[in-house]
Amino acid sequence: MSTATGIVTKPTAGPRPAGGIGQSVRDSLVVARRNLIRMTRIPEMILFGVIQPVMFVVLFTYVFGGSINIPGAPAGSASAYKEFLMAGIFAQTVTFATAGAGAGIADDMHKGLIDRFRSLPMARGAVLTGRTLADLVQTAVTLAVLAVVALIVGWRTHENMGKVLAGFGLLLLLGYAFTWIGALIGLSVRTPEAATSGGLIWLFPLTFISNAFVPVNGMPRFLQYVAEWNPFSATVAAARELFGNTIEGVPKSVTGAWPMEHPVWASLIWSVLIIVAFRTLAVRKYRRASS
């Protein structure tokens, strides 16, 4: 650019515009890295996240395992219940990460961190995507530790490694889907404490009105329909099938529900639908909150 003094200057580069898939991916990975570094500096976050599901494994295995009868298995067979139980515990663990995701985002909003992100030339959805990706990594670590504990107490798989890994993949996909529900909750409340409560209160009926801990055929008829169309139940059934933990005396479905007859496909469909729906709502809420 030419000036009156004859000096040629280059135009100052303005902020990089936010947009484009490539930039969105890069920005999401940067935010995810920031959250992962923060987690390593607060190790009690990971420690407490691991202790709770381990306690569930021990309590359900040794306290309830001899009292719950699985159809087709010998009465009081603890080994049969372990194989029936573990997919449910794994699924409960990944979905309970919802509360942590919501509390983390609510905390960032409360501290004004979201406002600082807003001032940067970055993709709008990257803040939430990065946060959910970091939560997914933490959930994967927790799930790996929990699998080791399950093997120690006697749980076994009966399929090839590819199917077993696919089962864990479906569990992590469900966990990732539910972190977007947590993200929406975190953006909708005023404090991290409210986000934690809001993230847990609906998870208890979702996980217990399911096939996770007891066979559905012992429930009242109307609850059988609820349980068998529950997205959580679909992933539990899919994981059992891929782990080879299905029990001959337990029918796939007592109501003829399609998700129980085709649990792997049902789990994929439910998880993708949840991600699409709640990511759209969460990003829209974020844009309104940071505008």
PyMOL commands that set and color helices and strands:
alter all, ss='L'
color gray80, all
select helices_A, chain A and resi 21-41+43-64+78-95+97-111+113-118+126-152+161-188+192-200+203-208+216-218+221-228+231-243+258-261+263-289
alter helices_A, ss='H'
color red, helices_A
deselect
rebuild
show_as cartoon
